[in-house]
């Protein structure tokens, strides 16, 4: 097993945080999809905390999560990074990357926070 190179990881996240970074589809596709995956994990943690704190319930909470999750990823890819979605497999490929694992994290965090704070 190869040890992680923290210099490369730091450079990748610095690049991900820089607007309009250059991402080459042939060389950087997996790295960019990894960035989207981890962005979604962070987003699902924050949204789960927020939904639990404000006591959102049911279909409204789920629907808003789906809209926020897809919207943030779309805006990050198209406006912040200005990538051509077709070079990375199309918009659907970008929107589905890491979606179900982020949904699972969102549900766990949302349920734990809501149950802890609002359950009688």
NORGIQUI-V335637 format. One line per field, one symbol per residue. psi: psi as a letter, one per 40 degrees, with the letter a starting at -180 (. if undefined). burial: b if it has 24 or more other ideal C-beta (glycine too) atoms within 12 Angstrom, else e. A space follows every 50 residues. Layout:
# NORGIQUI-V335637
psi = ???
burial = ???
This chain:
# NORGIQUI-V335637
psi = hhihhdddddddddddehifihhhdddedddddddddddddddddddddd dddefiiaddddddddddddddddddddddefihdddfeidddddehedd dddddddddddddddddeh.
burial = eeeeeeeeeeebeeebeeeeeebeeeeebebbbebbbbbbbbbbbbbbbe bbeeebeeeebeeebbebbbebbbebbeeebebebeebeeeeebbebbbe ebbebbbebbeebbeeeeee
